[in-house]
Amino acid sequence: MMQLLLSFAFFLLNFTSGFIISPHGQNFRTTTTTTQLQAAKKNQVTLTLGASVNTESSSLPYKAENINAFLQDNWGLLISAGGKRPWEPITEVTDELRQQWIQQCEILGITPATDFTLVSVTTGGISFPGLTLTSLAKIGVQQKNKEDDTDITYEFGLLGDTREVKGLPPVVWIYKKLTGDDDDKSDSGGGNTGQKSLTSVTYRINDDDTVTFRTETFLEIAVSFPSLLMKILPTSKEKAEKQGRNAIQKVLDKDVSAAMDAFEEAYRAFATNA
């Protein structure tokens, strides 16, 4: 998810008139000094950016006896943009992680399941002029039965992420000021950024003996930074939030569409061979 935050950070950079960098990254200047930013830190501005997308698959052949097994074997496609991003289970789930997941479920408005899985998804390797970001997202996965105990619902909630940023010092400096990252590696639970995300997947049995899968996803990012930065941007807070939301929506639409396409393709192969 952090590529969305980075996109917004560079959206802000594009409007920061005091930042100048040569094509070779040799010279830069900023009219806003570190001291000024530290002095203004008590006066924070928070931009809240949110987006959501709901998508459905085509009507697919219904294989009642094996559909839950298919979900159990293929939900990974839904957290990896259709298999484009590496992911792996977190094998050591400590009591602290369990408590964090319970607390996150409360924030997301869902009931924590007794049994859940934690996975890490690599969403990084994203390069911008002068900066490369690598991010490792930590996601909780839980399976819940509907009231009739036959249809399964999966829920995927973002628990946090660790990110590493490298690049030209002035670009990295601006990024850290926007995100509140004091170290090269940081957890999104701190700093000046906060985010929450939830995806649920269900399926519906149709009258013509077909099945339709449905996903519902929302993502919300809050970015806080010194109000001084907001003052030097030639745009209002409302316009910045609107443009940030549009940028997030575009990326979210692309990722969810890729995930559903891969999920549907996998199910078609499964139904043919079942």
C-alpha positions as CSV (number, residue, x, y, z in Angstrom):
1,M,0.0,0.0,0.0
2,M,2.9,2.3,0.5
3,Q,3.2,3.1,-3.2
4,L,0.0,5.0,-2.8
5,L,1.5,7.1,0.0
6,L,4.6,7.7,-2.0
7,S,2.5,8.8,-5.0
8,F,0.8,11.4,-2.8
9,A,4.1,12.5,-1.3
10,F,5.4,13.3,-4.8
11,F,2.1,15.0,-5.6
12,L,3.0,17.4,-2.7
13,L,6.6,17.7,-3.9
14,N,5.4,18.7,-7.3
15,F,3.7,21.8,-5.7
16,T,6.6,22.7,-3.4
17,S,8.0,25.7,-5.1
18,G,11.0,26.1,-2.8
19,F,12.5,22.7,-3.8
20,I,14.9,22.7,-6.8
21,I,17.2,19.9,-7.9
22,S,19.5,19.7,-10.9
23,P,19.1,16.8,-13.4
24,H,22.2,15.2,-12.0
25,G,21.2,15.7,-8.4
26,Q,24.2,17.8,-7.6
27,N,22.7,21.0,-6.4
28,F,19.5,21.7,-4.4
29,R,18.0,24.4,-2.3
30,T,15.0,24.7,-0.1
31,T,13.5,27.9,1.2
32,T,12.1,26.0,4.2
33,T,14.8,25.0,6.6
34,T,14.9,22.1,9.0
35,T,14.7,24.5,12.0
36,Q,11.6,26.1,10.6
37,L,9.9,22.7,10.1
38,Q,10.8,21.7,13.6
39,A,9.4,24.9,15.0
40,A,6.2,24.4,13.0
41,K,5.7,20.8,14.0
42,K,3.3,21.6,16.8
43,N,0.9,23.1,14.2
44,Q,0.1,20.1,12.1
45,V,-2.1,19.8,9.1
46,T,-3.7,16.4,8.4
47,L,-4.8,15.4,4.9
48,T,-7.2,12.4,4.9
49,L,-7.3,10.5,1.6
50,G,-9.7,7.6,1.0
51,A,-10.9,5.4,-1.8
52,S,-13.0,2.3,-2.2
53,V,-13.9,-0.1,-4.9
54,N,-16.3,-3.0,-5.2
55,T,-15.9,-5.5,-8.0
56,E,-17.6,-8.7,-9.2
57,S,-16.5,-11.5,-11.3
58,S,-18.3,-12.9,-14.3
59,S,-20.9,-15.6,-13.7
60,L,-18.8,-18.8,-13.4
61,P,-19.7,-22.5,-13.2
62,Y,-20.6,-23.5,-9.7
63,K,-18.8,-26.4,-8.1
64,A,-20.5,-26.7,-4.8
65,E,-18.4,-29.5,-3.4
66,N,-15.0,-27.8,-4.0
67,I,-15.6,-24.0,-3.9
68,N,-14.4,-23.5,-0.4
69,A,-11.3,-25.5,-1.1
70,F,-10.6,-23.2,-4.1
71,L,-10.9,-20.1,-1.9
72,Q,-8.5,-21.6,0.7
73,D,-5.9,-22.3,-2.0
74,N,-6.2,-19.1,-4.0
75,W,-7.0,-16.2,-1.7
76,G,-3.4,-15.2,-2.1
77,L,-4.2,-13.8,-5.5
78,L,-6.3,-11.1,-3.9
79,I,-3.5,-9.7,-1.7
80,S,-0.8,-9.7,-4.4
81,A,-2.5,-7.9,-7.3
82,G,-3.2,-11.2,-9.0
83,G,0.1,-12.8,-8.1
84,K,2.3,-9.9,-9.3
85,R,3.7,-9.3,-5.8
86,P,5.7,-11.8,-3.7
87,W,4.1,-12.8,-0.4
88,E,4.7,-15.3,2.3
89,P,3.1,-16.4,5.6
90,I,4.4,-15.1,8.8
91,T,5.1,-18.3,10.7
92,E,5.9,-16.9,14.1
93,V,2.8,-15.1,15.4
94,T,3.6,-13.7,18.8
95,D,1.1,-12.8,21.5
96,E,1.9,-9.1,20.7
97,L,1.0,-9.6,17.1
98,R,-2.3,-11.3,18.1
99,Q,-3.2,-8.4,20.3
100,Q,-2.3,-6.0,17.5
101,W,-4.6,-7.9,15.1
102,I,-7.5,-7.8,17.7
103,Q,-7.0,-4.1,18.1
104,Q,-6.9,-3.5,14.3
105,C,-10.1,-5.5,13.8
106,E,-11.8,-3.1,16.2
107,I,-10.5,-0.1,14.2
108,L,-11.7,-1.7,11.0
109,G,-15.1,-2.6,12.4
110,I,-14.8,-6.3,12.0
111,T,-15.0,-9.2,14.6
112,P,-11.6,-10.9,15.0
113,A,-11.7,-14.6,14.3
114,T,-10.2,-17.2,16.7
115,D,-8.0,-18.5,13.9
116,F,-6.2,-16.1,11.5
117,T,-3.1,-15.9,9.3
118,L,-0.6,-13.2,9.0
119,V,1.3,-12.7,5.8
120,S,3.9,-10.2,4.4
121,V,3.5,-8.8,1.0
122,T,6.3,-7.0,-0.9
123,T,4.9,-4.0,-2.5
124,G,8.1,-2.1,-3.0
125,G,10.8,-1.7,-5.6
126,I,9.0,1.5,-6.7
127,S,11.3,4.0,-8.4
128,F,10.8,7.7,-8.8
129,P,13.3,10.3,-10.0
130,G,15.9,10.4,-7.2
131,L,14.2,7.9,-4.9
132,T,13.4,4.2,-4.5
133,L,11.0,2.8,-2.0
134,T,10.7,-0.8,-0.8
135,S,7.8,-1.7,1.4
136,L,6.8,-4.9,3.2
137,A,3.1,-4.9,4.2
138,K,1.8,-7.0,7.0
139,I,-1.7,-8.2,6.4
140,G,-4.1,-10.2,8.6
141,V,-6.2,-12.9,6.9
142,Q,-9.2,-14.4,8.5
143,Q,-11.9,-16.8,7.3
144,K,-15.5,-16.4,8.5
145,N,-18.6,-18.5,7.7
146,K,-21.9,-16.8,7.0
147,E,-24.9,-17.5,9.1
148,D,-25.8,-20.6,7.1
149,D,-22.3,-22.0,7.7
150,T,-21.8,-22.9,4.0
151,D,-20.6,-19.7,2.3
152,I,-17.2,-18.5,3.4
153,T,-16.2,-14.9,3.7
154,Y,-12.5,-13.9,3.8
155,E,-11.3,-10.6,5.3
156,F,-7.9,-9.0,4.7
157,G,-6.9,-6.2,7.0
158,L,-3.7,-4.1,6.8
159,L,-1.8,-4.4,10.1
160,G,1.2,-2.2,9.2
161,D,4.2,-2.1,7.0
162,T,7.9,-1.6,7.1
163,R,9.5,0.5,4.5
164,E,13.0,1.4,3.3
165,V,13.7,4.5,1.2
166,K,17.0,5.2,-0.6
167,G,18.0,7.9,-3.1
168,L,19.3,11.4,-3.5
169,P,19.6,13.1,0.0
170,P,17.3,16.1,-0.8
171,V,14.5,13.9,-2.2
172,V,14.8,11.5,0.8
173,W,14.8,14.5,3.1
174,I,11.5,15.8,1.7
175,Y,10.0,12.3,1.8
176,K,10.8,11.9,5.5
177,K,9.4,15.3,6.3
178,L,6.2,14.4,4.7
179,T,5.9,11.0,6.2
180,G,7.6,11.5,9.6
181,D,10.1,8.7,9.0
182,D,13.2,9.4,11.0
183,D,15.1,6.2,10.0
184,D,15.7,4.5,6.8
185,K,13.4,1.7,8.0
186,S,10.2,2.5,9.8
187,D,6.9,1.0,10.7
188,S,3.8,2.8,9.6
189,G,2.4,2.7,13.1
190,G,4.6,5.8,13.9
191,G,5.7,9.0,12.2
192,N,3.2,11.3,10.5
193,T,1.3,8.8,8.5
194,G,-1.5,6.5,9.3
195,Q,-3.4,4.1,7.1
196,K,-6.1,1.5,7.3
197,S,-7.4,-0.9,4.7
198,L,-9.8,-3.8,4.5
199,T,-10.8,-6.1,1.7
200,S,-13.6,-8.7,2.0
201,V,-14.4,-11.4,-0.5
202,T,-17.7,-13.3,-0.8
203,Y,-19.5,-15.3,-3.4
204,R,-23.1,-15.5,-4.5
205,I,-24.9,-18.6,-6.0
206,N,-27.1,-17.5,-8.9
207,D,-30.4,-19.0,-10.1
208,D,-28.8,-20.4,-13.2
209,D,-26.4,-22.5,-11.2
210,T,-23.5,-20.2,-11.6
211,V,-21.4,-18.4,-9.0
212,T,-20.2,-14.8,-8.8
213,F,-17.3,-13.6,-6.6
214,R,-17.4,-10.2,-5.1
215,T,-14.7,-8.1,-3.4
216,E,-15.2,-4.9,-1.4
217,T,-12.1,-2.8,-0.7
218,F,-11.4,0.4,1.1
219,L,-8.2,2.3,1.8
220,E,-7.7,5.4,4.0
221,I,-4.4,7.3,4.4
222,A,-3.9,10.2,6.8
223,V,-0.8,12.3,6.2
224,S,0.2,14.9,8.9
225,F,2.9,17.5,8.4
226,P,3.8,20.9,9.6
227,S,1.3,23.6,8.5
228,L,4.2,25.6,7.1
229,L,4.4,23.1,4.2
230,M,0.7,23.6,3.5
231,K,1.2,27.4,3.3
232,I,3.8,27.1,0.6
233,L,1.7,24.9,-1.6
234,P,-0.3,26.9,-4.2
235,T,-3.4,24.9,-3.5
236,S,-6.0,24.5,-0.8
237,K,-6.3,21.7,1.7
238,E,-9.5,20.6,0.1
239,K,-8.1,20.5,-3.4
240,A,-5.0,18.7,-2.2
241,E,-7.2,16.0,-0.6
242,K,-9.4,15.7,-3.7
243,Q,-6.4,15.2,-6.0
244,G,-4.8,12.8,-3.5
245,R,-8.0,10.8,-3.4
246,N,-8.2,10.7,-7.1
247,A,-4.6,9.4,-7.3
248,I,-5.3,6.7,-4.7
249,Q,-8.6,5.7,-6.5
250,K,-6.7,5.2,-9.8
251,V,-4.1,2.9,-8.3
252,L,-6.7,1.0,-6.2
253,D,-8.9,0.4,-9.2
254,K,-5.9,-1.0,-11.1
255,D,-4.8,-3.3,-8.4
256,V,-8.3,-4.7,-7.6
257,S,-9.0,-5.3,-11.2
258,A,-5.8,-7.2,-11.7
259,A,-6.5,-9.3,-8.6
260,M,-10.1,-10.2,-9.7
261,D,-9.0,-11.0,-13.3
262,A,-6.3,-13.5,-12.0
263,F,-8.8,-14.9,-9.4
264,E,-11.4,-15.5,-12.1
265,E,-8.9,-17.1,-14.5
266,A,-7.8,-19.4,-11.7
267,Y,-11.4,-20.4,-10.9
268,R,-12.1,-21.2,-14.6
269,A,-9.2,-23.5,-14.6
270,F,-10.3,-25.0,-11.4
271,A,-13.9,-25.6,-12.6
272,T,-12.7,-27.2,-15.8
273,N,-10.5,-29.7,-14.0
274,A,-12.7,-30.4,-11.0
